[in-house]
Amino acid sequence: MTKIPTTLSALAGGKITPMDAVAALYGEGNADLAGAIVSGLVRQVFEEKPPAPSNLLRRTIGRFAFRLMQRTTRPEKRPGRDGQDVVVYRNRILEDSGHPYARTLLEPSRADTANFVEGGDPMNAVYMMLLPEIRKNADLWDTIMLDSVQARDVQWRFVWETRLAHSLAARRLQAGRPVRLKAVAAGTGLSMAVLLEKLLGEGHDPRLISATISDREASNIEKSLRLLGKLQSTSAHLALHTGSPHGIVLQIEDIMQPTTKTAQDAPFDLVTVVGLLEYFPGHTFITTEELLGEKRPEGPPNASQVVANIGAMTAPGGNVLVNTFRKISAIRTMEVFGKRFRYRGRKEMRDLMSTGGLVPSGKHVSANIFDLEVFEKRG
């Protein structure tokens, strides 16, 4: 197994935990440690085998956890941080764990995000479990929360999202052609950061690379800017600093109202839309609401509107990378805590993407919960 650079073990005293790693990436300072973690992720993504999706035994345990959470969780209403009433959840098992991921499940930050799996630091800690030097320091609750059936698939998705994006971008760059990349609803943009670290480390001309990381939450964009500013490879190419039409752009953007006002917003050669479409109705085989005996949601907003906006920002001949979302008990555990999903297989996803003029390119990979598939925009 490839070792992470010795600076990671040395700087952390060999005892860095997943949440410690996230704090180093997105907090103030710790630039050397943040750089070592990202370098480790580059090696883990591109040189090691992707994490194997959970086997039957782990999936069986996941079904048991789903039933246990159903029986031991109760909702209650209280004022949220935004002043609006929000449903929070009481579960003695999770409360006693004291784990940050558990707190994210039990207490949504705002009423308008209560139905979503919020990103933030606990979600990024899932990716830190990819690194063996960090994983070995995970305690029992880290393992339960950050390496569950769902979390293992999220790790797998992160690896393949980054690998597929790299193969598409590198092909253009190797031909001497510029590439314009965009990560939509990207959270803190960690996959894009790893991708850029890899491309720049391979010696590709940075003047040929334009990358945009967008998310509707200003706090996520602030964290992404902080991380990219720490990395030697990316800090010199932030368009915020250079004023160049090339380089890396960070953008607060709601995909339902995409920004199209700057030079950086010309059509993109590759748009990644990962972890988003499962929250929008339309072209589904079933939804959380139907599983709970409620009416099927129709929107607006609906998934076709999202895909129309994605198609509009994609150049003719460009690619869009998306994930499907399958119904298994492990993911349904999130529904116990108010999350609402729209389940799609590859057929439903292909039908949905066709509404935006996007057709399968022939590239896809599959795990338990997710497929990742590359679509092409036909002119």
C-alpha positions as CSV (number, residue, x, y, z in Angstrom):
1,M,0.0,0.0,0.0
2,T,1.3,3.4,-0.9
3,K,2.3,5.5,2.1
4,I,1.1,9.0,2.7
5,P,4.0,11.5,2.8
6,T,5.8,11.2,6.1
7,T,4.9,14.8,6.9
8,L,1.3,13.7,7.6
9,S,2.4,11.2,10.3
10,A,5.1,13.5,11.6
11,L,3.0,16.7,11.8
12,A,0.1,14.9,13.4
13,G,2.3,12.8,15.8
14,G,0.8,9.8,14.1
15,K,-2.5,10.2,15.9
16,I,-4.7,12.4,13.7
17,T,-8.4,11.5,13.7
18,P,-10.9,12.0,10.9
19,M,-12.3,15.1,12.5
20,D,-8.8,16.4,13.2
21,A,-8.0,16.0,9.5
22,V,-11.1,18.0,8.5
23,A,-10.2,20.8,10.9
24,A,-6.7,20.9,9.3
25,L,-8.1,21.1,5.8
26,Y,-10.7,23.9,6.4
27,G,-9.6,25.7,9.5
28,E,-7.0,28.4,9.8
29,G,-3.4,27.5,9.6
30,N,-2.0,23.9,9.3
31,A,-1.1,24.4,5.7
32,D,1.6,21.7,5.7
33,L,-0.8,19.2,7.2
34,A,-3.6,20.1,4.8
35,G,-1.2,19.7,1.9
36,A,-0.1,16.3,3.2
37,I,-3.7,15.2,3.5
38,V,-4.6,16.2,0.0
39,S,-1.4,14.6,-1.4
40,G,-2.4,11.5,0.5
41,L,-5.9,11.6,-1.1
42,V,-4.3,12.0,-4.6
43,R,-2.3,8.8,-4.0
44,Q,-5.2,6.9,-2.5
45,V,-7.6,7.9,-5.3
46,F,-5.2,7.3,-8.3
47,E,-2.8,4.6,-7.1
48,E,-4.8,2.4,-4.7
49,K,-7.8,0.2,-5.3
50,P,-11.1,2.0,-4.6
51,P,-12.9,1.0,-1.4
52,A,-14.9,-2.1,-2.0
53,P,-18.7,-1.6,-1.6
54,S,-20.1,-3.3,1.5
55,N,-20.6,-7.1,1.3
56,L,-23.8,-9.0,2.3
57,L,-22.8,-9.2,6.0
58,R,-22.3,-5.4,6.2
59,R,-25.6,-4.8,4.4
60,T,-27.4,-7.1,6.8
61,I,-26.0,-5.1,9.7
62,G,-27.1,-1.9,7.9
63,R,-30.7,-3.3,7.7
64,F,-30.6,-4.0,11.5
65,A,-29.3,-0.4,12.1
66,F,-32.2,0.9,10.1
67,R,-34.8,-1.0,12.1
68,L,-33.1,0.0,15.4
69,M,-33.1,3.7,14.5
70,Q,-36.8,3.4,13.5
71,R,-37.7,2.0,16.9
72,T,-35.5,4.3,19.0
73,T,-35.9,7.7,17.3
74,R,-38.7,10.3,18.0
75,P,-39.1,13.8,16.4
76,E,-39.8,17.0,18.2
77,K,-40.2,20.6,17.0
78,R,-38.0,23.5,18.2
79,P,-36.8,26.9,16.8
80,G,-33.8,26.5,14.4
81,R,-30.8,28.6,14.0
82,D,-32.6,30.6,11.4
83,G,-35.5,31.4,13.7
84,Q,-37.9,29.1,12.0
85,D,-39.4,26.0,13.6
86,V,-37.4,22.9,12.6
87,V,-38.0,19.2,13.4
88,V,-35.2,17.7,15.4
89,Y,-34.8,14.1,16.6
90,R,-34.1,12.5,19.9
91,N,-32.2,9.2,20.0
92,R,-30.5,8.2,23.2
93,I,-28.0,6.0,21.4
94,L,-26.8,8.7,19.1
95,E,-26.9,11.4,21.7
96,D,-24.7,9.4,24.1
97,S,-22.2,8.9,21.3
98,G,-21.4,12.6,21.2
99,H,-20.2,12.2,17.6
100,P,-20.4,15.2,15.3
101,Y,-22.0,13.2,12.5
102,A,-24.7,12.1,14.9
103,R,-25.4,15.7,15.9
104,T,-25.8,16.5,12.2
105,L,-28.4,13.8,11.9
106,L,-30.3,14.8,15.0
107,E,-30.3,18.6,14.6
108,P,-30.6,20.1,11.1
109,S,-29.1,23.5,11.0
110,R,-32.0,25.2,9.2
111,A,-35.6,24.5,8.3
112,D,-34.9,24.7,4.6
113,T,-32.1,22.1,4.7
114,A,-33.9,19.6,7.0
115,N,-34.7,17.3,4.2
116,F,-31.2,17.1,2.9
117,V,-28.1,15.3,4.0
118,E,-26.1,18.4,5.0
119,G,-22.4,18.6,4.0
120,G,-20.1,20.3,6.3
121,D,-17.2,18.9,8.4
122,P,-18.8,15.5,9.5
123,M,-19.5,14.6,5.9
124,N,-16.0,15.5,4.8
125,A,-14.7,13.3,7.6
126,V,-16.1,10.3,5.7
127,Y,-13.5,10.9,3.0
128,M,-10.7,11.0,5.6
129,M,-11.4,7.3,6.2
130,L,-9.8,6.6,2.8
131,L,-6.4,7.4,4.3
132,P,-4.9,4.4,6.3
133,E,-2.8,6.7,8.6
134,I,-6.0,8.5,9.6
135,R,-8.3,5.5,9.5
136,K,-6.2,3.6,12.1
137,N,-7.0,6.4,14.6
138,A,-10.8,6.2,14.2
139,D,-12.6,5.2,17.3
140,L,-15.7,3.0,17.5
141,W,-18.1,5.8,16.7
142,D,-16.0,7.1,13.9
143,T,-16.2,3.6,12.4
144,I,-19.9,3.3,12.9
145,M,-20.7,6.7,11.5
146,L,-18.0,7.3,8.9
147,D,-17.6,3.7,7.5
148,S,-21.2,2.5,7.4
149,V,-22.7,0.9,4.3
150,Q,-23.7,4.3,3.1
151,A,-20.4,6.0,4.0
152,R,-18.4,3.2,2.2
153,D,-20.4,3.9,-0.9
154,V,-19.8,7.7,-0.5
155,Q,-16.1,7.0,-0.3
156,W,-16.3,4.8,-3.4
157,R,-18.3,7.6,-5.2
158,F,-15.6,10.2,-4.2
159,V,-12.8,8.1,-5.7
160,W,-14.6,7.3,-9.0
161,E,-16.0,10.9,-9.4
162,T,-12.4,12.1,-9.2
163,R,-11.0,9.4,-11.4
164,L,-13.6,9.8,-14.1
165,A,-13.3,13.6,-14.1
166,H,-9.5,13.3,-14.4
167,S,-9.7,10.9,-17.3
168,L,-11.9,13.3,-19.2
169,A,-9.9,16.4,-18.4
170,A,-6.5,14.9,-19.0
171,R,-7.6,13.6,-22.4
172,R,-8.2,17.2,-23.5
173,L,-5.0,18.6,-21.9
174,Q,-2.9,15.9,-23.5
175,A,-4.1,17.0,-26.9
176,G,-3.1,20.6,-26.1
177,R,-6.7,21.7,-25.7
178,P,-8.0,23.9,-22.9
179,V,-10.5,22.4,-20.4
180,R,-13.2,24.1,-18.5
181,L,-14.4,22.3,-15.4
182,K,-17.3,23.0,-13.0
183,A,-18.4,21.2,-9.8
184,V,-22.1,22.0,-9.1
185,A,-23.4,22.0,-5.6
186,A,-19.9,20.8,-4.6
187,G,-20.0,21.5,-0.9
188,T,-16.4,22.3,0.0
189,G,-15.1,21.0,-3.4
190,L,-12.7,18.4,-2.1
191,S,-13.0,16.2,-5.2
192,M,-12.1,19.2,-7.4
193,A,-9.2,20.1,-5.1
194,V,-7.8,16.6,-5.4
195,L,-8.4,16.6,-9.2
196,L,-6.6,19.9,-9.6
197,E,-3.7,18.7,-7.4
198,K,-3.4,15.7,-9.7
199,L,-3.6,17.6,-13.0
200,L,-1.1,20.4,-11.9
201,G,1.2,17.8,-10.4
202,E,1.3,16.0,-13.8
203,G,2.7,19.2,-15.3
204,H,-0.3,20.3,-17.4
205,D,-0.2,23.9,-18.4
206,P,-2.3,25.8,-15.8
207,R,-3.2,28.3,-18.5
208,L,-5.3,25.6,-20.2
209,I,-7.2,24.8,-17.0
210,S,-10.3,26.7,-15.8
211,A,-12.2,25.3,-12.8
212,T,-15.3,26.6,-11.0
213,I,-16.5,25.3,-7.6
214,S,-20.0,26.3,-6.8
215,D,-22.3,25.8,-3.9
216,R,-25.3,27.7,-2.5
217,E,-23.8,27.9,1.0
218,A,-21.4,30.7,1.5
219,S,-19.7,28.8,4.4
220,N,-18.8,26.0,2.1
221,I,-17.2,28.3,-0.5
222,E,-15.3,30.0,2.3
223,K,-13.9,26.7,3.4
224,S,-13.0,25.7,-0.2
225,L,-11.2,29.0,-0.6
226,R,-9.3,28.5,2.6
227,L,-8.2,25.0,1.5
228,L,-7.2,25.9,-2.0
229,G,-5.2,28.9,-0.6
230,K,-3.2,26.5,1.5
231,L,-2.1,24.2,-1.3
232,Q,1.0,25.3,-3.2
233,S,-0.4,23.8,-6.5
234,T,-3.7,25.7,-6.4
235,S,-3.1,28.9,-4.5
236,A,-1.2,30.5,-7.3
237,H,-4.1,29.8,-9.7
238,L,-7.0,31.3,-7.8
239,A,-8.7,33.7,-10.3
240,L,-9.7,35.8,-7.2
241,H,-6.0,36.7,-6.8
242,T,-4.9,36.8,-10.5
243,G,-7.9,38.4,-12.1
244,S,-7.4,36.0,-15.0
245,P,-10.2,34.4,-17.0
246,H,-8.3,31.1,-16.4
247,G,-7.6,29.5,-13.0
248,I,-9.9,28.5,-10.2
249,V,-13.2,30.3,-9.5
250,L,-15.2,29.9,-6.3
251,Q,-18.9,30.8,-6.7
252,I,-21.9,31.1,-4.4
253,E,-24.6,29.7,-6.7
254,D,-28.0,28.1,-6.4
255,I,-28.4,25.6,-9.3
256,M,-32.0,26.8,-9.7
257,Q,-30.7,30.3,-10.4
258,P,-27.3,29.7,-12.1
259,T,-24.9,32.5,-12.4
260,T,-24.0,33.5,-16.0
261,K,-22.6,37.0,-15.6
262,T,-18.8,36.6,-15.8
263,A,-16.2,35.5,-18.3
264,Q,-15.7,32.4,-16.3
265,D,-19.2,31.3,-17.0
266,A,-18.8,30.3,-20.7
267,P,-19.9,26.8,-21.4
268,F,-18.0,24.0,-19.6
269,D,-16.4,20.9,-21.0
270,L,-17.1,18.9,-17.9
271,V,-19.8,19.5,-15.2
272,T,-19.9,17.2,-12.2
273,V,-23.3,17.0,-10.5
274,V,-22.8,14.5,-7.6
275,G,-25.0,14.1,-4.6
276,L,-27.7,16.6,-5.8
277,L,-30.3,15.1,-8.1
278,E,-31.6,12.7,-5.5
279,Y,-33.3,15.6,-3.7
280,F,-35.4,16.7,-6.8
281,P,-38.6,14.9,-7.9
282,G,-39.3,13.6,-11.4
283,H,-38.2,10.6,-13.4
284,T,-38.0,8.4,-10.3
285,F,-39.0,4.8,-9.6
286,I,-40.0,5.6,-6.1
287,T,-39.6,8.3,-3.4
288,T,-39.3,8.5,0.3
289,E,-42.8,10.0,0.5
290,E,-44.3,7.1,-1.4
291,L,-42.5,4.6,0.9
292,L,-44.1,6.4,3.9
293,G,-47.5,6.2,2.3
294,E,-47.6,9.9,1.2
295,K,-48.2,11.5,-2.1
296,R,-45.5,11.4,-4.7
297,P,-43.8,14.8,-4.8
298,E,-43.9,16.6,-8.2
299,G,-42.2,20.0,-7.5
300,P,-41.4,22.6,-8.5
301,P,-38.5,22.7,-8.3
302,N,-38.1,19.4,-10.1
303,A,-35.1,17.4,-11.5
304,S,-35.9,18.4,-15.1
305,Q,-35.4,22.0,-14.2
306,V,-32.0,21.2,-12.7
307,V,-31.0,19.2,-15.7
308,A,-32.1,22.0,-18.1
309,N,-29.8,24.4,-16.2
310,I,-26.9,21.9,-16.3
311,G,-27.4,21.3,-20.0
312,A,-27.4,25.0,-20.6
313,M,-24.0,25.4,-18.9
314,T,-22.4,22.5,-20.8
315,A,-20.6,23.0,-24.1
316,P,-21.7,21.0,-27.1
317,G,-19.7,17.8,-27.0
318,G,-19.0,18.4,-23.3
319,N,-19.7,15.9,-20.5
320,V,-21.8,15.8,-17.4
321,L,-21.0,13.3,-14.6
322,V,-23.9,12.3,-12.3
323,N,-24.9,9.6,-9.8
324,T,-27.9,7.4,-9.5
325,F,-29.5,6.7,-6.1
326,R,-30.8,3.2,-5.3
327,K,-33.1,2.2,-2.4
328,I,-31.5,0.0,0.1
329,S,-32.1,-0.2,3.9
330,A,-28.7,1.4,4.7
331,I,-29.7,4.6,3.0
332,R,-33.2,4.5,4.4
333,T,-31.7,5.0,7.8
334,M,-31.4,8.7,6.8
335,E,-35.1,8.9,6.2
336,V,-35.7,8.2,9.9
337,F,-34.1,11.6,10.5
338,G,-36.3,13.5,8.1
339,K,-34.3,13.1,4.9
340,R,-36.3,12.8,1.7
341,F,-34.9,11.1,-1.4
342,R,-35.9,10.5,-5.0
343,Y,-34.7,7.1,-6.0
344,R,-33.4,6.5,-9.5
345,G,-31.7,3.7,-11.3
346,R,-29.7,4.0,-14.6
347,K,-32.9,3.8,-16.7
348,E,-34.6,6.6,-14.8
349,M,-31.4,8.7,-14.8
350,R,-31.0,8.3,-18.6
351,D,-34.6,9.3,-19.1
352,L,-34.1,12.4,-16.9
353,M,-30.8,13.4,-18.6
354,S,-32.4,13.1,-22.0
355,T,-34.7,16.1,-21.1
356,G,-31.5,18.3,-21.2
357,G,-30.1,16.9,-24.4
358,L,-27.7,14.7,-22.6
359,V,-27.0,11.1,-23.8
360,P,-24.9,8.3,-22.2
361,S,-21.3,8.3,-23.2
362,G,-20.7,4.6,-22.5
363,K,-18.7,5.3,-19.2
364,H,-20.2,4.1,-15.9
365,V,-19.3,2.3,-12.7
366,S,-21.6,0.8,-10.1
367,A,-21.7,0.1,-6.3
368,N,-24.5,-0.7,-3.9
369,I,-26.3,2.7,-3.7
370,F,-24.7,4.6,-6.5
371,D,-23.9,4.3,-10.2
372,L,-21.7,7.1,-11.6
373,E,-22.3,7.7,-15.3
374,V,-20.9,10.1,-17.8
375,F,-23.3,11.8,-20.2
376,E,-22.5,13.8,-23.3
377,K,-24.2,16.9,-24.7
378,R,-25.0,16.4,-28.3
379,G,-24.9,19.6,-30.5
